């Protein structure tokens, strides 16, 4: 079926003011203003009240953390103390908890306009060996495109790390499961719905040997690498004390400095380090809300881009955000960017670019994050005519960001509508919330 999204109120693409034709899951034609599609269509959808964006791409999340939002044990703490408070709670994770938290997190993202999400699951207490497989099933149920990272922690507190022994795994177990997941789930083809990346959690939770061997495994199997890096000054102090070098020097020593790598946060780099990251093509997932919540600092987004690093956008975990709303993240990225660089340096278009093209580049994807012929039909449509907050708005794209859009009216992934009239079509959100909230209160209080 060929579908024409006709004459949108605004669209984040040049030469598509007359809309888009969708066929076989991809964008088949961009229609110029005042024109009609070059070939007949089977269905016309009037998009005159919609602002059309490429589907938003979330480059860093922790789905399981939806169960511990605003937890009394962790609020008002900096990162290391925050983690110390939550690790004992997260060791209660079960297969049911991972399934419910993943489904709820993905549903929340979809409703905010996300069509592809990267999750970083690194907590593997006993009995949770198949956490990533559970996430794959949840993603397939909802229809969301995902990059699921096989996270890991191998350096427990009694070995000089930060996490307790109950949530870490040994080196060989981690690598064997990483290889199993790649073989079972990693799709390298254009339009892939599920990809696997390898993601040791952070320098303070894994051994250098695991970092080095993970990089070699990723290179052998053509998958990407991900980790937290340069998030706090405490991390820098830990690396200096434990390894005798700064976090980026540690990363380079272990074979991670290349375009296959994207980093979460990337706040505390000096100018020379930013230049090195750009030369290597290492991407950075900017997490503005989490960074502000934990008081971690401000990512140098414009400097990283100017140096050559892809910059994407991410909501981070729902226990440090404490939400999973990507449109809210776009607004926060704009506001924090202006606070960092000045009001004349960062625009709403920069923030939208980070959430689409920049995020796609971080994930090594060329088939999503843009509106162009041949790209995947991943789209987020927002209405500006039903909410008081948008009344009086003039520039539709700027209104979307500056006036605080938070919920998409329609979302399409690979040509398939997953959100219609602001509601998910693939799951019962009321029932999901009831089950998820009950579990959070019963097990993770």
Secondary structure, DSSP 8 states (H G I E B T S, - for coil): --EEEES-SEESSTT-TTEEEEETTEEEEEE-TT---SS--SEEEE-TTEEEEE-EEE----GGGGGGTT-TTTTT--HHHHHHHHHHHHTT--HHHHHHHHHHHHHHHHHTTEEEEEEEE----TT-TTHHHHHHHHHHHHT-EEEEEEEE---BGGGTSSB-GGG---HHHHHHHHHHHHHHH---STT-SEEEEEEE--TTTS-HHHHHHHHHHHHHHT--EEEEES--HHHHHHHHHHHSS-HHHHHHHTT--STTEEEEE-----HHHHHHHHHHT-EEEE-HHHHHHTT-----HHHHHHHT--EEE----TTTS----HHHHHHHHHHHHHHHH-TTT--HHHHHHIIIIIHHHHTT-SSSSS-STTSB--EEEEESSS-GGGTT--SHHHHHHHTT----SEEEETTEEEEETTEESSS-HHHHHHHHHHHHHHH--
